[in-house]
Amino acid sequence: MPDVAAPKVRILVVDDDPDQLDLVRRTLSSHGGFEVQTHNSALGVSNLVRNGEPDLVLLDVNFPALKGDQVVSLARRYAPQGTKFILYSASDESRLRALALASGADGYLSKSVQGAELIQKLTAFRKKPGGSTLLV
């Protein structure tokens, strides 16, 4: 009997660090449950969200021109209902949590979360109902 695969989670990963983008892309792609798109700038995220209709947007906080928390409010206007925005940073956790709350992001993750733990947290987060659920 053929194995019916669950639909892949569409995720847009936005980070200006090419090594970090590659690491996250390879980690999530190797799992098989994610369809990964990457972008290296805060500029253009709204168009990518509108056209790509991701389920999750994993968004770095520190960009030179426009901060990730500002991108959330801009991109959310174009996002399909149900798209969840997660701030992703090496910043102090309390600062990251405050930014996520202030920006209207659905959650936050430290960049120290990698590999299987990153996959597990994103998978669990995607399954949670909408609302102001914050992820650590």
BALOBA-1460 file (C-alpha; in Angstrom, 3 decimals):
// residues 136
<rec num="1" residu="m" x="0.000" y="0.000" z="0.000"/>
<rec num="2" residu="p" x="1.508" y="3.408" z="-0.948"/>
<rec num="3" residu="d" x="2.593" y="5.665" z="1.865"/>
<rec num="4" residu="v" x="0.573" y="8.878" z="1.787"/>
<rec num="5" residu="a" x="2.898" y="11.688" z="2.755"/>
<rec num="6" residu="a" x="1.634" y="14.582" z="4.809"/>
<rec num="7" residu="p" x="1.811" y="17.912" z="3.022"/>
<rec num="8" residu="k" x="5.116" y="19.677" z="3.528"/>
<rec num="9" residu="v" x="5.297" y="22.764" z="5.697"/>
<rec num="10" residu="r" x="6.200" y="25.720" z="3.491"/>
<rec num="11" residu="i" x="8.783" y="27.818" z="5.311"/>
<rec num="12" residu="l" x="10.487" y="31.044" z="4.306"/>
<rec num="13" residu="v" x="13.816" y="31.583" z="6.093"/>
<rec num="14" residu="v" x="15.109" y="35.162" z="6.011"/>
<rec num="15" residu="d" x="18.642" y="35.930" z="7.199"/>
<rec num="16" residu="d" x="21.478" y="38.073" z="5.851"/>
<rec num="17" residu="d" x="24.098" y="35.544" z="6.997"/>
<rec num="18" residu="p" x="24.618" y="33.125" z="4.071"/>
<rec num="19" residu="d" x="26.143" y="30.444" z="6.315"/>
<rec num="20" residu="q" x="23.155" y="30.547" z="8.678"/>
<rec num="21" residu="l" x="20.721" y="30.432" z="5.738"/>
<rec num="22" residu="d" x="22.507" y="27.418" z="4.295"/>
<rec num="23" residu="l" x="22.615" y="25.617" z="7.640"/>
<rec num="24" residu="v" x="18.897" y="26.090" z="8.295"/>
<rec num="25" residu="r" x="17.976" y="25.206" z="4.695"/>
<rec num="26" residu="r" x="20.020" y="21.988" z="4.800"/>
<rec num="27" residu="t" x="18.674" y="21.037" z="8.233"/>
<rec num="28" residu="l" x="15.036" y="21.518" z="7.302"/>
<rec num="29" residu="s" x="15.352" y="20.056" z="3.794"/>
<rec num="30" residu="s" x="17.002" y="16.907" z="5.135"/>
<rec num="31" residu="h" x="13.989" y="16.260" z="7.337"/>
<rec num="32" residu="g" x="11.691" y="15.984" z="4.334"/>
<rec num="33" residu="g" x="8.717" y="17.616" z="6.043"/>
<rec num="34" residu="f" x="9.625" y="21.122" z="4.929"/>
<rec num="35" residu="e" x="9.583" y="22.951" z="1.620"/>
<rec num="36" residu="v" x="12.243" y="25.602" z="2.243"/>
<rec num="37" residu="q" x="12.658" y="28.956" z="0.534"/>
<rec num="38" residu="t" x="15.447" y="31.295" z="1.639"/>
<rec num="39" residu="h" x="15.979" y="35.027" z="1.263"/>
<rec num="40" residu="n" x="18.964" y="37.110" z="2.356"/>
<rec num="41" residu="s" x="17.394" y="40.536" z="2.937"/>
<rec num="42" residu="a" x="14.583" y="42.166" z="4.870"/>
<rec num="43" residu="l" x="13.660" y="43.909" z="1.627"/>
<rec num="44" residu="g" x="11.229" y="41.992" z="-0.540"/>
<rec num="45" residu="v" x="9.861" y="39.765" z="2.226"/>
<rec num="46" residu="s" x="6.307" y="41.072" z="1.746"/>
<rec num="47" residu="n" x="6.338" y="40.000" z="-1.922"/>
<rec num="48" residu="l" x="7.758" y="36.582" z="-1.055"/>
<rec num="49" residu="v" x="5.092" y="36.075" z="1.593"/>
<rec num="50" residu="r" x="2.303" y="37.146" z="-0.757"/>
<rec num="51" residu="n" x="3.514" y="35.022" z="-3.700"/>
<rec num="52" residu="g" x="4.937" y="32.007" z="-1.852"/>
<rec num="53" residu="e" x="2.211" y="31.706" z="0.783"/>
<rec num="54" residu="p" x="4.468" y="30.155" z="3.435"/>
<rec num="55" residu="d" x="3.064" y="28.443" z="6.502"/>
<rec num="56" residu="l" x="5.966" y="29.750" z="8.606"/>
<rec num="57" residu="v" x="8.348" y="32.680" z="8.228"/>
<rec num="58" residu="l" x="11.565" y="32.289" z="10.223"/>
<rec num="59" residu="l" x="12.943" y="35.809" z="10.329"/>
<rec num="60" residu="d" x="16.277" y="37.065" z="11.606"/>
<rec num="61" residu="v" x="16.000" y="40.197" z="13.744"/>
<rec num="62" residu="n" x="19.198" y="42.041" z="12.839"/>
<rec num="63" residu="f" x="19.280" y="43.473" z="9.328"/>
<rec num="64" residu="p" x="21.197" y="46.638" z="8.404"/>
<rec num="65" residu="a" x="18.307" y="48.574" z="6.838"/>
<rec num="66" residu="l" x="15.112" y="47.213" z="8.335"/>
<rec num="67" residu="k" x="14.845" y="45.196" z="11.530"/>
<rec num="68" residu="g" x="13.078" y="41.836" z="11.517"/>
<rec num="69" residu="d" x="10.479" y="42.964" z="14.018"/>
<rec num="70" residu="q" x="9.515" y="45.792" z="11.616"/>
<rec num="71" residu="v" x="9.320" y="43.340" z="8.728"/>
<rec num="72" residu="v" x="6.712" y="41.280" z="10.624"/>
<rec num="73" residu="s" x="4.171" y="44.099" z="10.678"/>
<rec num="74" residu="l" x="4.806" y="44.948" z="7.012"/>
<rec num="75" residu="a" x="4.748" y="41.372" z="5.695"/>
<rec num="76" residu="r" x="1.755" y="40.253" z="7.786"/>
<rec num="77" residu="r" x="-0.490" y="42.520" z="5.680"/>
<rec num="78" residu="y" x="0.295" y="40.367" z="2.636"/>
<rec num="79" residu="a" x="0.436" y="36.989" z="4.329"/>
<rec num="80" residu="p" x="-2.286" y="34.398" z="3.926"/>
<rec num="81" residu="q" x="-4.346" y="33.831" z="7.036"/>
<rec num="82" residu="g" x="-2.609" y="31.250" z="9.168"/>
<rec num="83" residu="t" x="0.961" y="32.232" z="8.244"/>
<rec num="84" residu="k" x="3.015" y="32.346" z="11.421"/>
<rec num="85" residu="f" x="5.978" y="34.653" z="11.897"/>
<rec num="86" residu="i" x="8.848" y="33.570" z="14.141"/>
<rec num="87" residu="l" x="11.686" y="35.909" z="15.074"/>
<rec num="88" residu="y" x="15.027" y="34.103" z="14.967"/>
<rec num="89" residu="s" x="18.070" y="35.630" z="16.596"/>
<rec num="90" residu="a" x="21.163" y="35.158" z="18.693"/>
<rec num="91" residu="s" x="19.924" y="38.049" z="20.852"/>
<rec num="92" residu="d" x="19.315" y="37.682" z="24.551"/>
<rec num="93" residu="e" x="16.151" y="35.627" z="25.084"/>
<rec num="94" residu="s" x="14.331" y="38.282" z="27.140"/>
<rec num="95" residu="r" x="15.009" y="40.890" z="24.425"/>
<rec num="96" residu="l" x="13.871" y="38.483" z="21.727"/>
<rec num="97" residu="r" x="10.669" y="37.671" z="23.600"/>
<rec num="98" residu="a" x="9.920" y="41.381" z="24.089"/>
<rec num="99" residu="l" x="10.524" y="42.052" z="20.374"/>
<rec num="100" residu="a" x="8.240" y="39.177" z="19.392"/>
<rec num="101" residu="l" x="5.469" y="40.462" z="21.638"/>
<rec num="102" residu="a" x="5.869" y="44.081" z="20.515"/>
<rec num="103" residu="s" x="6.003" y="43.248" z="16.804"/>
<rec num="104" residu="g" x="3.052" y="40.875" z="16.770"/>
<rec num="105" residu="a" x="5.230" y="37.901" z="15.849"/>
<rec num="106" residu="d" x="3.737" y="34.526" z="16.669"/>
<rec num="107" residu="g" x="6.888" y="33.291" z="18.322"/>
<rec num="108" residu="y" x="10.620" y="33.441" z="18.675"/>
<rec num="109" residu="l" x="13.551" y="31.058" z="18.572"/>
<rec num="110" residu="s" x="17.157" y="31.410" z="19.555"/>
<rec num="111" residu="k" x="19.713" y="30.634" z="16.851"/>
<rec num="112" residu="s" x="21.267" y="28.257" z="19.360"/>
<rec num="113" residu="v" x="18.341" y="25.920" z="18.555"/>
<rec num="114" residu="q" x="19.624" y="23.792" z="15.674"/>
<rec num="115" residu="g" x="19.393" y="20.362" z="14.081"/>
<rec num="116" residu="a" x="16.742" y="17.948" z="15.321"/>
<rec num="117" residu="e" x="15.627" y="20.385" z="18.022"/>
<rec num="118" residu="l" x="14.914" y="23.078" z="15.405"/>
<rec num="119" residu="i" x="12.870" y="20.615" z="13.347"/>
<rec num="120" residu="q" x="10.949" y="19.450" z="16.426"/>
<rec num="121" residu="k" x="10.148" y="22.996" z="17.610"/>
<rec num="122" residu="l" x="9.040" y="24.234" z="14.186"/>
<rec num="123" residu="t" x="6.910" y="21.144" z="13.596"/>
<rec num="124" residu="a" x="5.237" y="21.520" z="16.997"/>
<rec num="125" residu="f" x="4.749" y="25.241" z="16.510"/>
<rec num="126" residu="r" x="3.095" y="24.767" z="13.124"/>
<rec num="127" residu="k" x="0.541" y="22.416" z="14.687"/>
<rec num="128" residu="k" x="-0.460" y="24.880" z="17.417"/>
<rec num="129" residu="p" x="-3.612" y="26.888" z="16.808"/>
<rec num="130" residu="g" x="-3.203" y="30.550" z="15.861"/>
<rec num="131" residu="g" x="-3.090" y="33.377" z="18.323"/>
<rec num="132" residu="s" x="-0.329" y="34.828" z="20.412"/>
<rec num="133" residu="t" x="1.483" y="31.571" z="21.044"/>
<rec num="134" residu="l" x="5.120" y="32.292" z="21.755"/>
<rec num="135" residu="l" x="7.708" y="29.655" z="21.043"/>
<rec num="136" residu="v" x="11.048" y="29.415" z="22.729"/>
